[in-house]
Amino acid sequence: MVEWTDFERETIKSIFGKLDYDDVGLAALCRCLVVYPWTQRYFGNFGKLYNADAINANPMVAAHGKVVLNGLDKAVKNLDNIKGTYTELSVLHSEKLRVDPDNFRLLADCLTIVVAARMGADFTAEVQAAFQKFLAVVVSSLCRQYH
């Protein structure tokens, strides 16, 4: 079980309370697909993802980015049981979709960059530490089925 300080709990909830899930979800997933093009192999049914403009304009990428942020919102609401919250998603991604578990970390890194850019000076070192701790727990929970 993860121990959360009051500051970490408040910070995580505050960040997600201010995010535009449509904007941030698209930006993070788009960044991941562009910077790490091998991650595109899991999105073959999304159509042409041949360059950054095509990826950014793709409505299926935008929709999945929002799905990802809504999934993270479930973790925010269940900070004391993130592993339990993600049990089904872990099974889905490992057994059915066969997603390389390292991709979760890559997407988490891209999300951190996007959130930092949106928050600007408010994304202090302490805020970043809380946010990255949260994402590390989420990634660990998603990778749980792989072990």
Disulfide bonds with the S-S distance in Angstrom:
none
